[in-house]
Amino acid sequence: MDDTLGSRISELAKKVLDLARDSIVVKYRFFDKALANLKLTEDRSAAAYVSAAGGLTYNPQRLLEDYMEDSGFAVRLLLHVIFHNIFLHYSRKDIANSEYWDIACDIAVENTILAMDSGYEKLSDTQVQNVIAKLSKWVPRLTAECLYREFMVGGISADSAREYARLFSPDVHYKATDDADDEIMILQDDWERIARRVSAELKSFSKDVKGKDAILINISEGTGKSYDYDDIIRRFAVMSEEIKVSPDEFDYVYYTYGLATYKNMPLIEPLEYTDEKRVKDFVIAIDTSASVKGRLVQGFLEKTYDLLMQSSSFSETMNVRIIQCDSEVTSDTPITGRSDIARIAGSLAVRGFGATDFRPVFDYVNRLIDNREFSNLKGMIYFTDGYGIYPQEPPGYDCMFVFDGNDDYRPPVPAWAIKVCLDV
């Protein structure tokens, strides 16, 4: 290709992108900041569109070919990359399977674009519609995070992966090296601010925008904070004596001297306990009301077992009660050690499915305290969908209500309670 023709192709490609930018701003003015922050880089040797944090690399000749085939392609491509950025898809560090994550991100983005405008030629394809309808049946929300978790549990066949890529992936996602971590973090902060601005505008001034709910759900997932269970429950810990070698009392000089002098017998045994802050008395309440679906209850139970088995904040000897409840307490299972967890895991029957009232659990726990079944109860975690009657008065211990994701219609949590949103 001679320089004159190459320059002409580059010029036309830039005009196509400028036209696409203008079309987006006219129709969706809340994307103006996102478009201004998006860096477009031409690469005549690029075999594919390459998107990355804050940018898109394109081959001008291929862009013109795709534009001639589908006049809406450039708009769709820019929206695709914008959504990757404001959904913070490039900044995740906890991804174990990058292939599944890339597929999940592309499906979430394309589903959002389709919700905004079904007129894009490739997205109006019957196969695309069928795949989205199928995924919607078993994935609660078509966000990258929910899709990724589903793929990690069920896997994806090689044929399905190729099909998903063909239908939903106009771009290749660039993976930054560790050396670029600082730059990525700066870009992430910028795009998170842009995402929150878009969210605020959609909620305040752009209420009639098609696809608004899909955009808000994905932004909420991407900008939501992740929590470590140990960090969450450490606030419920009390000082207790643990069976464990105390490093402060361990004297290696005498210990090794005894081994050297008396062969396999140390001269002085170290103390086999130490004082540490651990959780001993604790309540885990699980909402089993009719408004909480069976799969959600199972998710709460799995979170409960993970919490007890994996958290280093719990004492080896514990007094934990797993209480199931709807409008009344339906089950109380005591846990005194980790061996109890293994024994009941998978065999705990779910009871309830009535109305939701949080107050009976607090009354029941107060009776346990009065009967001295707790010596120093510091807290309760209540897994629920949040649709219930809260107590008016705060209890004498901390209470954390853990919800299954964000919900704008959920009743407000009392000021004395701690609110955490998780995906189960």
Secondary structure, DSSP 8 states (H G I E B T S, - for coil): --HHHHHHHHHHHHHHHHHHHHHHHHH-GGGHHHHHH-EEEE-TT-SSEEEETTEEEE-HHHHHHHHHH-TTHHHHHHHHHHHHHHTTGGG----S-HHHHHHHHHHHHHHHHHHH-TT-TTTT-HHHHHHHHHHHHH-SS-SHHHHHHHHHHH---HHHHHHHHHHH-SEEE----GGGHHHHHHHHHHHHHHHHHHHHHHHHT-TT-TTHHHHHHHHHHHH-----HHHHHGGG-EEEEEES--TTT--HHHHHHHHHHSTT--SS---SEEEEEEEEEEEEEEE-STTS-HHHHHHHHHHHHHHHHH-TTEEEEEEEEEEEESSSEEEEEEEEEHHHHHHHTTT------S---SHHHHHHHHHHHHTTS-SS--EEEEEE-S-S---SS--SSEEEEEEES--TTS----TTSEEEEE--
